[in-house]
Amino acid sequence: MAKQLTWDDAESIGILLSETHPTLDPLTVRFTDLHRYVTELPDFAGDPKASNEGKLEAIQMAWNDEVQDRTQG
């Protein structure tokens, strides 16, 4: 069984988002869209209302790091 993700699992979420949305540049994604992408992940079990700007930014940066690793690595 896969781990149930919450807003604190930025690195794991970033990896999943890079796999789910491989053509998107994470730095161009609005936080409203990012919030939706995260809550739509099958393994996400966090409270949608528990996110905040800091958590979304951490996820966005983890996603960007994953894209950079994949494309330059």
C-alpha positions in Angstrom: 0.0 0.0 0.0 1.3 3.4 -0.9 2.0 6.0 1.7 -0.7 8.5 2.3 0.7 12.0 1.5 0.0 15.2 3.4 1.1 18.8 2.8 4.3 18.1 4.7 5.5 15.6 2.1 6.8 18.2 -0.4 9.6 16.0 -1.9 7.3 13.0 -2.5 4.6 15.2 -3.9 7.2 17.0 -6.1 8.2 13.7 -7.6 4.6 12.6 -8.3 3.8 16.0 -9.9 6.8 15.7 -12.2 5.5 12.3 -13.3 1.9 13.4 -13.6 2.5 16.7 -15.4 5.8 16.1 -17.3 5.3 19.0 -19.7 4.6 21.7 -17.1 7.2 24.2 -15.8 6.5 24.2 -12.1 7.6 27.8 -11.8 4.8 28.9 -14.0 2.0 27.1 -12.2 -0.3 29.3 -10.1 -0.8 28.2 -6.5 -4.5 27.7 -7.1 -3.7 25.2 -9.9 -0.9 23.6 -7.8 -3.3 23.1 -4.9 -5.7 21.3 -7.3 -2.9 19.2 -8.7 -1.8 18.1 -5.2 -5.3 17.3 -4.0 -6.0 15.3 -7.2 -3.1 12.9 -6.5 -4.4 9.4 -5.7 -2.1 9.1 -2.7 -2.9 12.5 -1.2 -4.8 12.2 2.0 -4.2 15.7 3.6 -6.9 18.2 4.4 -7.3 20.5 1.4 -7.9 23.4 3.7 -4.6 22.8 5.6 -2.4 24.1 2.9 -0.7 27.5 3.0 1.6 29.6 0.9 4.7 28.1 2.5 3.7 24.5 2.0 2.7 25.2 -1.6 6.0 26.9 -2.2 7.9 24.0 -0.8 6.0 21.6 -3.1 6.6 23.9 -6.1 10.4 24.0 -5.3 10.6 20.2 -4.8 8.7 19.7 -8.1 11.1 22.1 -9.8 14.1 20.3 -8.4 12.8 17.0 -9.7 12.3 18.5 -13.2 15.8 20.0 -13.1 17.3 16.6 -12.1 15.4 14.8 -14.9 16.2 17.3 -17.6 19.8 18.2 -16.7 20.8 15.2 -14.8 
